Amino acid sequence: MHVERYFLTLTLLQILESTVADAMDNTSTIDLFKCKLSQLGAEYRGFAVTTVGGFRCQSWSAEQPLHKINVDISDSDFPEKSMKLAKNYCRNPTRDPRGPWCYTLEPTVTDDECDVPLCNSGGRCH
């Protein structure tokens, strides 16, 4: 009786492992750390810190920012739900049509867009 239960349990575990592996393959095809789902890219969670103009990004939570952060931007506007956790990464908390952007550390350039590629239907970056 114990042997039959053992093999039944083993078979069920193998089926479960296969099902979970298939589900993981399907859900992990889109890597929001490498690309954005739409032009807005509000869901982008990557680590880009340089703009298309070549400027370094200012921290979203800087205590003494070079460029003042828009007062309408709050923690809930970031995919991390935290300006501090968003560090100085390119994000789109204002849903700007340009896509992910950041305030820059360049005194003459307040903000600039970032070059974040679109994900294709297979989840890979273009």
Backbone as numpy.savetxt, mean C-alpha at the origin, in Angstrom:
# Nx Ny Nz CAx CAy CAz Cx Cy Cz
-9.70 -48.70 14.95 -10.52 -47.50 14.95 -9.66 -46.24 14.95
-8.59 -46.24 15.77 -7.71 -45.08 15.84 -6.97 -44.88 14.53
-6.62 -45.96 13.87 -5.90 -45.87 12.60 -6.81 -45.24 11.54
-8.07 -45.65 11.50 -9.02 -45.07 10.54 -9.19 -43.57 10.79
-9.33 -43.18 12.05 -9.45 -41.77 12.39 -8.21 -40.99 11.98
-7.06 -41.60 12.21 -5.80 -40.95 11.85 -5.77 -40.66 10.36
-6.09 -41.65 9.52 -6.04 -41.45 8.07 -7.13 -40.48 7.60
-8.28 -40.51 8.23 -9.34 -39.56 7.89 -8.90 -38.14 8.24
-8.32 -37.97 9.41 -7.82 -36.66 9.83 -6.71 -36.19 8.91
-5.79 -37.08 8.56 -4.70 -36.74 7.66 -5.23 -36.31 6.29
-6.21 -37.03 5.77 -6.80 -36.69 4.48 -7.48 -35.33 4.54
-8.24 -35.08 5.59 -8.90 -33.78 5.75 -7.89 -32.65 5.85
-6.80 -32.87 6.57 -5.76 -31.85 6.68 -5.11 -31.56 5.33
-4.90 -32.60 4.53 -4.31 -32.40 3.20 -5.26 -31.60 2.31
-6.55 -31.90 2.38 -7.54 -31.15 1.59 -7.57 -29.69 2.06
-7.58 -29.48 3.36 -7.58 -28.13 3.91 -6.33 -27.36 3.50
-5.18 -28.00 3.58 -3.92 -27.36 3.20 -3.95 -26.95 1.73
-4.45 -27.82 0.88 -4.55 -27.52 -0.55 -5.50 -26.36 -0.81
-6.64 -26.35 -0.12 -7.62 -25.28 -0.27 -7.05 -23.94 0.19
-6.39 -23.94 1.33 -5.79 -22.71 1.85 -4.69 -22.22 0.91
-3.87 -23.11 0.39 -2.81 -22.71 -0.54 -3.40 -22.08 -1.79
-4.48 -22.66 -2.32 -5.14 -22.08 -3.50 -5.70 -20.71 -3.17
-6.33 -20.57 -2.02 -6.89 -19.28 -1.62 -5.79 -18.24 -1.45
-4.68 -18.64 -0.87 -3.56 -17.71 -0.68 -3.02 -17.26 -2.02
-2.92 -18.17 -2.98 -2.44 -17.80 -4.31 -3.36 -16.77 -4.94
-4.66 -16.93 -4.77 -5.62 -16.02 -5.38 -5.64 -14.66 -4.71
-5.48 -14.62 -3.39 -5.56 -13.34 -2.69 -4.25 -12.58 -2.70
-3.15 -13.25 -2.92 -1.87 -12.55 -2.86 -1.36 -12.13 -4.23
-2.19 -12.25 -5.26 -1.71 -11.89 -6.59 -1.57 -10.39 -6.76
-2.30 -9.60 -5.99 -2.18 -8.15 -6.08 -1.37 -7.67 -4.88
-0.23 -7.10 -5.17 0.68 -6.64 -4.13 0.60 -5.13 -4.01
-0.16 -4.64 -3.03 -0.37 -3.21 -2.87 0.86 -2.49 -2.32
1.94 -3.24 -2.12 3.21 -2.63 -1.75 4.01 -2.27 -3.00
3.58 -2.77 -4.16 4.33 -2.53 -5.39 3.56 -1.74 -6.43
2.23 -1.76 -6.35 1.44 -1.09 -7.38 0.11 -0.61 -6.80
-0.62 0.15 -7.62 -1.92 0.69 -7.20 -3.02 0.07 -8.07
-4.21 -0.04 -7.51 -5.33 -0.66 -8.22 -6.00 0.28 -9.20
-5.94 1.58 -8.93 -6.59 2.58 -9.78 -5.67 3.79 -9.90
-6.05 4.72 -10.76 -5.24 5.93 -10.91 -5.12 6.68 -9.59
-6.20 6.70 -8.81 -6.16 7.39 -7.51 -5.13 6.77 -6.57
-5.07 5.46 -6.54 -4.09 4.77 -5.71 -4.23 5.02 -4.22
-5.44 5.29 -3.76 -5.65 5.55 -2.33 -5.31 4.34 -1.47
-5.31 3.14 -2.06 -5.04 1.91 -1.32 -3.55 1.54 -1.32
-2.73 2.27 -2.07 -1.30 1.95 -2.20 -0.62 1.99 -0.83
0.14 0.93 -0.52 0.80 0.79 0.78 2.31 0.62 0.65
2.86 0.99 -0.49 4.28 0.77 -0.74 5.20 1.74 -0.02
6.47 1.64 -0.37 7.51 2.36 0.36 8.21 3.42 -0.48
7.60 3.87 -1.58 8.20 4.92 -2.41 8.32 6.20 -1.60
9.49 6.84 -1.64 9.73 8.07 -0.88 10.32 9.18 -1.75
10.27 8.97 -3.06 10.81 9.95 -4.00 9.75 10.24 -5.06
9.62 11.51 -5.44 8.60 11.92 -6.41 9.12 11.78 -7.84
8.21 12.00 -8.80 8.62 11.94 -10.21 9.65 13.02 -10.52
9.64 14.10 -9.77 10.62 15.17 -9.95 11.95 14.89 -9.27
12.04 13.75 -8.58 13.27 13.37 -7.91 13.43 13.94 -6.51
12.34 14.46 -5.94 12.40 15.06 -4.61 12.06 14.03 -3.53
12.77 14.10 -2.39 12.46 13.24 -1.25 11.16 13.72 -0.60
10.41 12.78 -0.08 9.14 13.10 0.57 9.34 13.52 2.02
8.54 14.47 2.43 8.50 14.94 3.82 7.63 13.98 4.63
7.95 13.80 5.88 7.14 12.96 6.75 5.74 13.56 6.91
4.72 12.69 6.86 3.34 13.14 7.02 3.08 13.63 8.43
3.88 13.18 9.39 3.65 13.56 10.79 4.79 14.43 11.34
5.51 15.11 10.47 6.63 15.94 10.91 6.18 16.99 11.93
6.94 17.12 13.00 6.60 18.11 14.04 6.84 19.53 13.55
7.88 19.72 12.74 8.17 21.03 12.16 8.34 20.85 10.65
7.24 20.67 9.94 7.33 20.39 8.50 7.82 21.59 7.70
8.53 21.30 6.64 8.94 22.35 5.71 7.70 22.95 5.06
6.79 22.05 4.63 5.52 22.47 4.03 4.39 22.04 4.97
3.51 22.96 5.29 2.41 22.68 6.21 1.45 21.65 5.61
1.10 20.66 6.42 0.16 19.62 6.01 -1.25 20.20 6.01
-2.00 19.91 4.96 -3.40 20.34 4.85 -4.16 19.90 6.10
-4.86 20.83 6.74 -5.57 20.52 7.99 -6.71 19.52 7.79
-7.17 19.34 6.55 -8.24 18.39 6.28 -7.73 16.95 6.20
-6.42 16.76 6.18 -5.85 15.41 6.13 -5.76 14.86 7.55
-6.30 13.64 7.73 -6.25 13.02 9.06 -5.78 11.57 8.94
-5.55 10.94 10.07 -5.08 9.55 10.10 -5.96 8.63 9.26
-7.26 8.83 9.30 -8.18 7.92 8.60 -8.06 8.01 7.08
-7.36 9.00 6.56 -7.19 9.16 5.12 -6.07 8.29 4.55
-5.35 7.59 5.40 -4.22 6.77 4.98 -4.57 5.30 5.08
-4.01 4.46 4.20 -4.32 3.02 4.28 -3.87 2.40 5.61
-2.85 2.99 6.24 -2.38 2.51 7.54 -3.24 3.03 8.68
-4.14 3.99 8.36 -4.98 4.67 9.36 -4.12 5.43 10.37
-2.95 5.90 9.91 -2.04 6.63 10.79 -1.05 7.42 9.95
-0.98 8.73 10.19 0.01 9.56 9.50 1.42 9.16 9.93
1.56 8.80 11.19 2.87 8.40 11.70 3.35 7.13 11.01
2.46 6.14 10.85 2.84 4.89 10.18 3.06 5.08 8.69
2.44 6.11 8.12 2.64 6.41 6.69 4.02 7.02 6.45
4.71 7.37 7.53 6.07 7.93 7.48 6.18 9.01 6.42
7.11 8.85 5.50 7.27 9.81 4.40 6.99 9.12 3.07
6.15 8.09 3.10 5.82 7.32 1.90 4.83 8.08 1.01
4.91 7.82 -0.27 3.94 8.38 -1.21 2.56 7.81 -0.88
1.58 8.68 -0.73 0.21 8.29 -0.42 -0.73 9.25 -1.13
-2.03 8.95 -1.07 -3.01 9.85 -1.65 -4.15 10.10 -0.65
-3.86 10.78 0.45 -4.89 11.01 1.46 -5.98 11.97 1.02
-5.74 12.72 -0.05 -6.73 13.69 -0.54 -7.47 13.19 -1.77
-7.18 11.98 -2.18 -7.78 11.38 -3.39 -7.53 12.28 -4.61
-6.33 12.80 -4.68 -5.89 13.65 -5.79 -5.91 12.84 -7.08
-6.45 13.40 -8.18 -6.51 12.65 -9.44 -5.13 12.27 -10.00
-4.07 12.91 -9.52 -2.73 12.54 -9.98 -2.30 11.19 -9.44
-2.93 10.74 -8.37 -2.53 9.50 -7.72 -1.66 9.78 -6.51
-0.94 8.76 -6.02 -0.09 8.96 -4.85 0.88 10.13 -5.02
1.06 10.87 -3.95 1.90 12.06 -3.96 2.45 12.26 -2.55
3.26 13.30 -2.38 3.74 13.66 -1.05 4.17 15.11 -1.03
4.24 15.66 0.18 4.88 16.96 0.36 6.38 16.69 0.23
7.11 17.62 -0.38 8.53 17.38 -0.63 9.42 18.08 0.40
10.68 17.70 0.39 11.68 18.36 1.22 12.41 19.45 0.42
11.87 19.76 -0.75 12.41 20.83 -1.60 11.68 22.13 -1.26
12.40 23.16 -0.82 11.74 24.41 -0.42 10.87 25.04 -1.51
11.24 24.87 -2.77 10.49 25.53 -3.85 9.37 24.67 -4.44
9.25 23.42 -3.99 8.21 22.51 -4.51 7.42 21.96 -3.33
6.19 22.44 -3.17 5.38 22.03 -2.02 5.05 20.55 -2.06
4.50 20.08 -3.17 4.16 18.66 -3.29 4.38 18.21 -4.72
4.48 16.90 -4.89 4.72 16.33 -6.22 4.14 14.93 -6.23
3.77 14.48 -7.42 3.23 13.13 -7.56 4.35 12.11 -7.55
3.98 10.87 -7.30 4.94 9.77 -7.27 4.65 8.80 -8.40
5.67 8.13 -8.86 5.54 7.19 -9.96 5.24 5.80 -9.41
3.96 5.53 -9.17 3.53 4.23 -8.67 2.80 3.53 -9.81
3.29 2.38 -10.27 2.66 1.71 -11.41 1.29 1.13 -11.07
0.46 0.99 -12.10 -0.84 0.34 -11.96 -0.65 -1.17 -11.93
-1.44 -1.86 -11.11 -1.44 -3.32 -11.12 -2.25 -3.78 -12.33
-1.80 -4.84 -12.98 -2.62 -5.39 -14.06 -3.57 -6.42 -13.46
-4.39 -7.04 -14.29 -5.40 -7.97 -13.78 -4.79 -9.17 -13.09
-3.54 -9.50 -13.40 -2.87 -10.60 -12.73 -2.20 -10.17 -11.44
-2.29 -8.86 -11.13 -1.73 -8.38 -9.90 -0.29 -7.92 -10.00
0.29 -8.05 -11.17 1.66 -7.60 -11.33 1.68 -6.17 -11.81
2.77 -5.51 -11.59 2.89 -4.11 -11.99 3.14 -4.00 -13.48
2.61 -2.91 -14.06 2.86 -2.62 -15.48 4.25 -2.07 -15.64
